[in-house]
Amino acid sequence: MGEESEKNKYSLIVPTYNERLNIALFVYLVFKHLRDINFEIIIVDDGSPDGTQEIVQQLQKVYGEDRILLRPRAKKLGLGTAYIHGLKHASGNFVVIMDADLSHHPKYLPSFIKKQMKTGASIVTGTRYVKGGGVHGWNLMRKLTSRGANVLAQTFLWPGVSDLTGSFRLYKKSVLEDIISSCVSKGYVFQMEMIVRASRKGYRIEEVPITFVDRVFGSSKLGGSEIVEYLKGLAYLLVTT
């Protein structure tokens, strides 16, 4: 990808909980699609009872502990704090946040990197809601809920991006550190708060179309309580940003 990409290092922060069936394929695909890129994968596992950490330890033997860092926590403590925890261990000057359940396909990573290098953006975010993007495997209700959440947020917050609730993003590390320190939300609202605060601070945000694929193995972690939290978070951001 050129000289500039060789100087850069990308730290992928990947929160996990019960991803034993996905994590090996996820890691393989990252290595496949980032062949000429300097990167590390930081896995923040929240005490998965299904043996996720044991699989990661096996992967460390294959790929090396310098490429795959296991930085576990004792129990489920939320997405926002998982990123903060992972960030403490990141040695790259860029940070990618993404899910391990293959809903965020690693094949898009080169597009994120190229877009950032071409534009100099502080943040590159994956979007389901522009030409070339989409969602695969969701029922109509889930699609309407997600679309509705984005339309609500667009209407009230004017963030300047088409997909607020997505969680597949590349950040300049210094920018992520700046934004994350001012975020107070937990769970899924955290993604929305991050992008809104970045927009308010004037950071340049670019988008890359992605197709979000519903998780391959395991159960989705989005439920009614997350929808309630989203609405509370929207109200909070409306007042504070």
C-alpha contacts under 8 A as a table, 3 or more apart, distances in Angstrom:
res1	aa1	res2	aa2	distance
1	M	4	E	7.82
1	M	5	S	6.01
1	M	6	E	7.74
1	M	36	D	7.34
1	M	37	I	7.98
1	M	114	K	7.77
2	G	5	S	5.76
2	G	6	E	6.76
3	E	6	E	5.20
3	E	7	K	6.76
4	E	7	K	5.35
4	E	8	N	6.65
4	E	117	M	7.92
5	S	8	N	5.09
5	S	9	K	7.76
5	S	37	I	6.84
5	S	117	M	7.85
6	E	9	K	7.60
6	E	36	D	7.83
6	E	37	I	6.50
6	E	38	N	6.70
8	N	38	N	6.84
8	N	92	G	7.16
8	N	93	N	6.40
8	N	94	F	7.29
9	K	37	I	7.44
9	K	38	N	4.96
9	K	39	F	5.35
9	K	40	E	7.92
9	K	91	S	7.60
9	K	92	G	4.41
9	K	93	N	5.71
9	K	94	F	6.25
10	Y	37	I	7.88
10	Y	38	N	6.36
10	Y	39	F	4.53
10	Y	40	E	6.48
10	Y	92	G	4.95
10	Y	93	N	6.49
10	Y	94	F	4.83
10	Y	95	V	5.54
10	Y	96	V	6.87
11	S	39	F	5.66
11	S	40	E	5.01
11	S	41	I	6.00
11	S	42	I	6.92
11	S	90	A	5.70
11	S	91	S	6.74
11	S	92	G	5.10
11	S	93	N	7.69
11	S	94	F	6.20
11	S	95	V	4.69
11	S	96	V	6.06
12	L	39	F	7.34
12	L	40	E	6.12
12	L	41	I	4.71
12	L	42	I	5.84
12	L	95	V	5.77
12	L	96	V	4.59
12	L	97	I	5.87
12	L	98	M	7.35
13	I	41	I	6.23
13	I	42	I	4.84
13	I	43	I	6.18
13	I	44	V	7.26
13	I	83	Y	6.62
13	I	86	G	5.82
13	I	87	L	7.39
13	I	95	V	7.05
13	I	96	V	6.11
13	I	97	I	5.07
13	I	98	M	6.79
14	V	41	I	7.17
14	V	42	I	6.03
14	V	43	I	4.91
14	V	44	V	6.06
14	V	97	I	6.25
14	V	98	M	5.73
14	V	99	D	5.82
14	V	100	A	6.16
15	P	43	I	5.88
15	P	44	V	4.63
15	P	45	D	5.83
15	P	46	D	7.64
15	P	79	L	7.02
15	P	82	A	6.14
15	P	83	Y	7.40
15	P	98	M	7.88
15	P	99	D	6.68
15	P	100	A	7.15
16	T	19	E	6.06
16	T	43	I	6.86
16	T	44	V	6.02
16	T	45	D	4.65
16	T	46	D	6.46
16	T	48	S	7.64
16	T	52	T	7.95
16	T	99	D	7.65
16	T	100	A	6.52
17	Y	45	D	5.87
17	Y	46	D	5.71
17	Y	47	G	7.07
17	Y	48	S	5.03
17	Y	52	T	7.52
17	Y	76	K	7.76
18	N	48	S	5.01
18	N	49	P	6.75
18	N	50	D	5.49
18	N	51	G	7.45
18	N	52	T	6.00
18	N	218	G	7.68
19	E	22	N	5.30
19	E	23	I	5.77
19	E	48	S	7.92
19	E	50	D	7.73
19	E	52	T	5.71
19	E	100	A	7.05
19	E	101	D	6.68
19	E	217	F	8.00
19	E	218	G	7.36
20	R	23	I	5.78
20	R	24	A	7.71
20	R	50	D	6.44
20	R	51	G	6.10
20	R	52	T	4.25
20	R	53	Q	7.86
20	R	55	I	6.54
21	L	24	A	7.34
21	L	217	F	6.32
21	L	218	G	7.72
22	N	25	L	5.68
22	N	26	F	6.09
22	N	100	A	6.72
22	N	101	D	5.61
22	N	102	L	7.05
22	N	216	V	7.55
22	N	217	F	6.59
23	I	26	F	4.98
23	I	27	V	6.15
23	I	52	T	7.52
23	I	55	I	7.66
23	I	56	V	7.40
23	I	100	A	6.09
23	I	101	D	7.21
24	A	27	V	5.24
24	A	28	Y	6.19
24	A	55	I	7.31
24	A	56	V	7.55
24	A	59	L	7.07
25	L	28	Y	5.05
25	L	29	L	6.14
26	F	29	L	5.25
26	F	30	V	6.32
26	F	100	A	6.20
26	F	101	D	7.41
26	F	102	L	6.34
26	F	106	P	7.44
27	V	30	V	5.14
27	V	31	F	6.36
28	Y	31	F	5.30
28	Y	32	K	6.15
29	L	32	K	4.86
29	L	33	H	6.14
29	L	106	P	6.00
29	L	107	K	7.39
30	V	33	H	5.36
30	V	34	L	5.96
30	V	106	P	5.32
30	V	107	K	7.55
31	F	34	L	5.31
31	F	35	R	5.97
32	K	35	R	5.88
33	H	106	P	6.61
33	H	107	K	5.68
33	H	109	L	7.31
33	H	110	P	7.16
34	L	37	I	5.25
34	L	39	F	7.97
34	L	109	L	7.48
34	L	110	P	6.97
39	F	67	R	6.96
39	F	92	G	7.35
40	E	66	D	7.11
40	E	67	R	4.52
40	E	68	I	5.93
40	E	69	L	7.37
40	E	92	G	7.87
41	I	67	R	6.05
41	I	68	I	4.84
41	I	69	L	6.08
42	I	68	I	6.07
42	I	69	L	4.72
42	I	70	L	6.07
42	I	71	R	6.84
42	I	86	G	6.33
42	I	89	H	7.61
42	I	90	A	7.38
43	I	68	I	7.36
43	I	69	L	6.07
43	I	70	L	4.97
43	I	71	R	5.93
43	I	72	P	7.31
43	I	86	G	7.53
44	V	70	L	6.40
44	V	71	R	5.03
44	V	72	P	5.01
44	V	73	R	6.99
44	V	82	A	6.26
44	V	85	H	7.55
44	V	86	G	6.35
45	D	48	S	6.51
45	D	52	T	7.71
45	D	53	Q	7.04
45	D	70	L	7.55
45	D	71	R	6.81
45	D	72	P	4.53
45	D	73	R	6.05
46	D	72	P	5.95
46	D	73	R	4.87
46	D	74	A	5.91
46	D	75	K	4.74
46	D	76	K	4.82
46	D	77	L	7.00
47	G	72	P	6.78
47	G	73	R	5.94
47	G	74	A	4.99
47	G	75	K	4.76
47	G	76	K	6.79
48	S	51	G	6.45
48	S	52	T	6.06
48	S	53	Q	7.24
48	S	75	K	7.73
49	P	52	T	7.52
51	G	54	E	5.29
51	G	55	I	6.56
52	T	55	I	5.28
52	T	56	V	6.35
53	Q	56	V	4.97
53	Q	57	Q	6.20
53	Q	70	L	7.63
53	Q	72	P	7.94
54	E	57	Q	5.07
54	E	58	Q	6.43
55	I	58	Q	5.09
55	I	59	L	6.31
56	V	59	L	4.90
56	V	60	Q	6.20
56	V	68	I	7.97
56	V	70	L	7.05
57	Q	60	Q	5.03
57	Q	61	K	6.66
57	Q	70	L	7.61
58	Q	61	K	5.27
58	Q	62	V	6.75
59	L	62	V	5.06
59	L	63	Y	6.06
59	L	64	G	7.65
59	L	68	I	7.59
60	Q	63	Y	5.26
60	Q	64	G	4.75
60	Q	65	E	5.00
60	Q	67	R	7.66
60	Q	68	I	5.75
60	Q	69	L	7.70
61	K	64	G	5.55
61	K	65	E	7.14
63	Y	67	R	6.45
63	Y	68	I	6.98
64	G	67	R	5.48
64	G	68	I	6.33
65	E	68	I	5.07
65	E	69	L	5.80
66	D	69	L	6.53
71	R	86	G	7.22
73	R	76	K	7.65
77	L	81	T	6.65
77	L	82	A	7.22
78	G	81	T	5.81
78	G	82	A	6.33
78	G	186	K	6.21
78	G	187	G	5.36
79	L	82	A	4.97
79	L	83	Y	6.45
79	L	186	K	6.60
79	L	187	G	5.09
79	L	188	Y	7.24
79	L	190	F	7.50
80	G	83	Y	5.41
80	G	84	I	6.52
80	G	185	S	7.33
80	G	186	K	5.46
80	G	187	G	6.18
80	G	190	F	5.89
81	T	84	I	4.91
81	T	85	H	6.00
81	T	186	K	7.65
82	A	85	H	5.03
82	A	86	G	6.09
83	Y	86	G	5.00
83	Y	87	L	5.94
83	Y	97	I	7.68
84	I	87	L	5.08
84	I	88	K	6.60
84	I	180	I	7.33
85	H	88	K	5.53
85	H	89	H	7.30
86	G	89	H	5.44
86	G	90	A	6.43
87	L	90	A	5.01
87	L	177	E	7.88
90	A	95	V	7.60
92	G	95	V	6.66
92	G	173	K	7.36
93	N	172	K	6.29
93	N	173	K	5.24
93	N	174	S	7.56
94	F	170	L	6.99
94	F	171	Y	5.70
94	F	172	K	4.54
94	F	173	K	4.80
95	V	170	L	5.72
95	V	171	Y	5.20
95	V	172	K	6.25
95	V	173	K	5.51
95	V	176	L	7.80
96	V	168	F	7.42
96	V	169	R	5.63
96	V	170	L	4.30
96	V	171	Y	6.23
97	I	167	S	6.83
97	I	168	F	5.70
97	I	169	R	5.44
97	I	170	L	6.51
98	M	104	H	6.41
98	M	167	S	6.07
98	M	168	F	4.66
98	M	169	R	6.76
99	D	102	L	6.77
99	D	103	S	6.80
99	D	104	H	6.02
99	D	167	S	7.52
99	D	168	F	7.30
100	A	103	S	7.55
100	A	104	H	7.50
101	D	104	H	7.38
101	D	215	R	5.38
101	D	216	V	6.67
101	D	217	F	7.21
102	L	105	H	5.38
102	L	106	P	7.82
102	L	213	V	7.20
102	L	214	D	7.94
102	L	215	R	6.07
102	L	216	V	6.66
103	S	212	F	5.35
103	S	213	V	4.44
103	S	214	D	5.38
103	S	215	R	5.23
103	S	216	V	7.53
104	H	168	F	6.58
104	H	211	T	7.86
104	H	212	F	6.04
104	H	213	V	7.02
105	H	108	Y	6.18
105	H	212	F	7.83
106	P	109	L	5.44
107	K	110	P	6.94
108	Y	111	S	5.36
108	Y	112	F	6.58
108	Y	210	I	7.07
109	L	112	F	5.14
109	L	113	I	6.35
110	P	113	I	5.07
110	P	114	K	6.05
111	S	114	K	5.13
111	S	115	K	5.99
111	S	208	V	7.08
112	F	115	K	5.22
112	F	116	Q	6.25
112	F	124	V	6.15
112	F	125	T	7.68
112	F	126	G	7.94
112	F	169	R	7.98
112	F	170	L	6.76
112	F	208	V	6.57
113	I	116	Q	5.22
113	I	117	M	6.21
113	I	170	L	7.82
114	K	117	M	5.13
114	K	118	K	6.00
115	K	118	K	5.15
115	K	119	T	6.08
115	K	120	G	7.97
115	K	121	A	7.85
115	K	124	V	7.27
115	K	206	E	7.53
115	K	208	V	7.61
116	Q	119	T	5.34
116	Q	120	G	5.20
116	Q	121	A	5.19
116	Q	122	S	7.49
116	Q	123	I	7.47
116	Q	124	V	6.43
116	Q	206	E	7.69
117	M	120	G	5.44
117	M	121	A	7.64
119	T	206	E	7.94
121	A	124	V	6.65
121	A	203	Y	7.72
121	A	204	R	5.08
121	A	205	I	5.75
121	A	206	E	6.25
122	S	171	Y	5.88
122	S	172	K	5.40
122	S	175	V	6.63
122	S	203	Y	5.98
122	S	204	R	5.37
122	S	205	I	6.15
123	I	169	R	7.01
123	I	170	L	5.59
123	I	171	Y	4.55
123	I	172	K	6.55
123	I	203	Y	7.54
123	I	204	R	6.52
123	I	205	I	4.81
123	I	206	E	6.32
124	V	169	R	5.67
124	V	170	L	5.04
124	V	171	Y	6.58
124	V	205	I	5.77
124	V	206	E	4.78
124	V	207	E	5.44
124	V	208	V	7.01
125	T	166	G	7.83
125	T	167	S	7.88
125	T	168	F	6.14
125	T	169	R	4.33
125	T	170	L	6.34
125	T	205	I	7.32
125	T	206	E	6.38
125	T	207	E	4.93
125	T	208	V	6.24
126	G	163	D	7.58
126	G	166	G	6.91
126	G	167	S	7.68
126	G	168	F	5.48
126	G	169	R	6.04
126	G	207	E	5.73
126	G	208	V	4.92
126	G	209	P	5.71
126	G	210	I	5.64
127	T	130	V	6.62
127	T	133	G	6.30
127	T	134	G	7.94
127	T	162	S	6.62
127	T	163	D	5.14
127	T	166	G	6.83
127	T	207	E	6.32
127	T	208	V	6.03
127	T	209	P	4.96
127	T	210	I	5.65
127	T	211	T	7.97
128	R	132	G	8.00
128	R	133	G	4.36
128	R	134	G	4.46
128	R	135	V	6.47
128	R	163	D	6.59
128	R	166	G	7.98
128	R	209	P	6.07
128	R	210	I	5.60
128	R	211	T	5.99
128	R	212	F	6.73
129	Y	133	G	5.81
129	Y	134	G	6.32
129	Y	162	S	6.13
129	Y	163	D	6.35
129	Y	209	P	7.53
130	V	133	G	5.49
130	V	134	G	7.77
130	V	162	S	7.32
130	V	209	P	6.23
131	K	209	P	6.94
132	G	209	P	5.46
132	G	210	I	6.89
132	G	211	T	7.70
133	G	209	P	4.42
133	G	210	I	4.53
133	G	211	T	4.94
133	G	212	F	7.89
134	G	209	P	7.85
134	G	210	I	6.48
134	G	211	T	4.48
134	G	212	F	6.22
135	V	138	W	6.82
135	V	143	K	7.83
135	V	211	T	5.31
135	V	212	F	4.69
135	V	213	V	5.94
135	V	214	D	7.76
136	H	211	T	6.88
136	H	212	F	6.09
136	H	213	V	4.73
136	H	214	D	6.28
137	G	213	V	6.03
137	G	214	D	5.14
138	W	141	M	7.96
138	W	142	R	5.89
138	W	143	K	6.21
138	W	214	D	6.38
139	N	142	R	5.48
139	N	143	K	6.38
140	L	143	K	5.09
140	L	144	L	6.08
141	M	144	L	5.14
141	M	145	T	6.08
142	R	145	T	5.06
142	R	146	S	6.18
143	K	146	S	5.26
143	K	147	R	5.99
144	L	147	R	5.08
144	L	148	G	5.73
145	T	148	G	5.09
145	T	149	A	6.07
146	S	149	A	5.09
146	S	150	N	6.36
146	S	165	T	7.88
147	R	150	N	5.18
147	R	151	V	6.18
148	G	151	V	5.07
148	G	152	L	6.06
149	A	152	L	5.25
149	A	153	A	6.24
149	A	165	T	7.80
149	A	230	Y	7.98
150	N	153	A	5.09
150	N	154	Q	5.98
150	N	162	S	7.62
150	N	163	D	6.42
150	N	164	L	6.17
150	N	165	T	6.86
151	V	154	Q	5.02
151	V	155	T	6.06
152	L	155	T	5.21
152	L	156	F	6.33
153	A	156	F	5.35
153	A	157	L	5.49
153	A	158	W	7.31
153	A	164	L	7.47
153	A	234	L	6.76
154	Q	157	L	5.53
154	Q	158	W	5.07
154	Q	159	P	6.53
154	Q	162	S	7.68
155	T	158	W	6.25
156	F	238	L	6.76
157	L	196	V	7.40
157	L	237	L	7.63
157	L	238	L	6.36
159	P	164	L	7.92
159	P	195	I	7.25
159	P	196	V	5.34
159	P	199	S	5.88
159	P	200	R	7.69
160	G	199	S	6.99
161	V	164	L	6.66
161	V	205	I	7.60
161	V	206	E	7.99
161	V	207	E	7.49
163	D	166	G	5.89
164	L	191	Q	7.05
164	L	192	M	5.16
164	L	195	I	6.72
164	L	196	V	7.96
165	T	188	Y	7.30
165	T	189	V	7.45
165	T	191	Q	5.86
165	T	192	M	5.37
166	G	191	Q	6.87
166	G	192	M	7.93
167	S	191	Q	6.07
171	Y	175	V	6.57
171	Y	176	L	5.90
172	K	175	V	5.28
172	K	176	L	6.33
173	K	176	L	5.13
173	K	177	E	6.19
174	S	177	E	5.15
174	S	178	D	6.25
175	V	178	D	5.04
175	V	179	I	6.19
176	L	179	I	5.22
176	L	180	I	5.78
177	E	180	I	5.35
177	E	181	S	6.29
178	D	181	S	5.69
178	D	182	S	7.25
179	I	182	S	5.57
179	I	183	C	6.67
179	I	194	M	6.39
179	I	197	R	6.64
179	I	198	A	6.30
180	I	183	C	5.25
180	I	194	M	6.82
183	C	190	F	7.27
183	C	193	E	6.55
183	C	194	M	6.65
183	C	197	R	7.91
184	V	190	F	7.61
185	S	189	V	5.97
185	S	190	F	4.91
185	S	193	E	6.94
185	S	233	G	7.02
186	K	189	V	6.13
186	K	190	F	5.19
187	G	190	F	5.67
187	G	226	E	7.66
188	Y	191	Q	5.93
188	Y	192	M	7.49
188	Y	226	E	6.85
188	Y	229	E	7.92
188	Y	230	Y	7.04
189	V	192	M	5.26
189	V	193	E	6.27
189	V	229	E	6.90
189	V	230	Y	5.39
189	V	233	G	5.82
189	V	234	L	7.87
190	F	193	E	5.13
190	F	194	M	6.13
191	Q	194	M	5.24
191	Q	195	I	6.56
192	M	195	I	5.49
192	M	196	V	6.20
193	E	196	V	5.17
193	E	197	R	5.98
193	E	233	G	7.91
193	E	237	L	6.96
194	M	197	R	5.38
194	M	198	A	6.13
195	I	198	A	5.01
195	I	199	S	6.13
196	V	199	S	5.11
196	V	200	R	6.23
196	V	241	T	7.77
197	R	200	R	5.00
197	R	201	K	6.13
197	R	241	T	7.10
198	A	201	K	5.14
198	A	202	G	6.45
198	A	203	Y	5.58
199	S	202	G	5.20
199	S	203	Y	5.79
199	S	204	R	7.45
199	S	205	I	7.44
200	R	203	Y	7.69
200	R	241	T	7.25
213	V	216	V	7.93
215	R	218	G	6.96
215	R	219	S	7.44
215	R	220	S	6.99
222	L	225	S	7.98
222	L	226	E	6.05
222	L	227	I	7.97
223	G	226	E	5.44
223	G	227	I	6.75
224	G	227	I	5.17
224	G	228	V	6.46
225	S	228	V	5.15
225	S	229	E	6.18
226	E	229	E	4.90
226	E	230	Y	6.03
227	I	230	Y	4.97
227	I	231	L	6.42
228	V	231	L	5.27
228	V	232	K	6.34
229	E	232	K	5.08
229	E	233	G	5.99
230	Y	233	G	4.96
230	Y	234	L	6.09
231	L	234	L	5.06
231	L	235	A	6.34
232	K	235	A	5.21
232	K	236	Y	6.23
233	G	236	Y	4.95
233	G	237	L	6.13
234	L	237	L	5.25
234	L	238	L	6.10
235	A	238	L	5.08
235	A	239	V	6.46
236	Y	239	V	5.31
236	Y	240	T	6.16
237	L	240	T	5.04
237	L	241	T	5.51
238	L	241	T	6.07
